[in-house]
Amino acid sequence: MERQISVWQSTLFILCNVDDTRVGSVIRAVRIRRGQRQADVAAAAAVSQAVVSTIENGRLEETSLRFVRRVAAVVGVSLPFAPRWRGAELASLLDEKHAVMVREVVGRLTAAGWRALPEHTFGIHGEVGSIDIFAWHPICRALVCVEVKTRVADLQDLLSKMDRKRRLAPALARELGWKPVLVGSLLVLPEATWARNAVSRFAAVFDAALPSRSAEIRHWLKRPDCDVRGIWFLNFAPGSTKGRPGGSMRVRPRRALAAKLASRLDESSARSPDLAAVGLRQIEPP
């Protein structure tokens, strides 16, 4: 029995670490093919030679992801990071978040006087695709193409697609009987640390392609008066009526809190009348 358990544990260990071992083997093989020593790779990656050796031996859990990526980059090996969770359920989960964001944006556009068409597909001049939200402001004759993203995987591809949709937007609008004089192009990201960091990391690119930010965009959506290109960090809380990320928060009314404190002070007034008087003055509303 002990023998069987030992074999099972060894097999499980190998299965769990096969990817780590392969990463190390690939990095080592490419390094040797390029004629580099471990010391050369370590110097270029700003890590110790011991770290390079650890990675090549497949012991990735003994170092950091940052070091692994540095070493891999030096030898020209890419390490795509692909999270997995319950097979197709992960895609459904991400699509659900995307759908919630689209619904939120459509609601806000509608409230501001826009006619919003979610998931608008097109086929024109030999080009086909879809726009997350294609919206029209009839009073100001403004048009806006909205791209909603729950993650940014390929920046170049994202900006290229947004530019193409903006270029086609006037022709698509005319097919719907709209005659725009203003055109906007917006990228909507969730108000989250990763999204802010992603934009900061490529600030020069984003500032050139999409210079406007949330405050300007919200103002523009209320009264569009020029062409606009920008990023809107959407602050919303799915399933919450408060619109605040992080879930709901219980807030006790000030009057109830003051009454509770006063009750406690009344109980102590028999022992120390002076203390009770001071406490009441402290909680008395200005």
Number of C-alpha atoms within 10 A of each C-alpha: 6 7 8 9 10 11 12 12 12 12 11 12 11 13 11 11 14 13 13 18 17 14 20 22 16 16 25 23 13 15 22 13 10 11 10 14 13 20 15 15 21 20 13 14 20 12 16 14 17 12 20 26 16 16 26 24 17 21 16 20 11 10 13 11 10 9 19 22 15 19 25 24 16 18 21 13 16 11 11 7 6 5 6 10 9 7 8 9 11 13 12 11 12 14 13 12 15 19 17 16 23 20 14 16 20 22 13 15 20 14 11 14 16 23 17 23 15 18 16 15 14 15 11 11 7 6 10 10 13 14 21 20 24 25 23 25 23 14 10 16 15 23 28 27 25 28 22 21 19 16 13 13 9 8 13 9 11 14 16 10 15 20 15 12 23 21 13 16 22 18 16 20 17 11 11 8 9 17 17 19 13 18 21 21 23 23 20 20 23 21 15 13 8 13 17 13 11 14 16 13 11 11 14 12 15 18 16 11 15 19 15 18 16 16 11 14 20 15 11 16 19 15 15 21 15 12 14 19 22 22 24 22 18 17 15 19 19 15 10 12 10 12 13 13 13 10 12 13 8 5 6 8 8 11 11 10 12 16 12 12 14 17 12 13 19 17 11 14 14 11 10 12 13 11 13 19 13 11 16 15 10 11 15 9 9 5
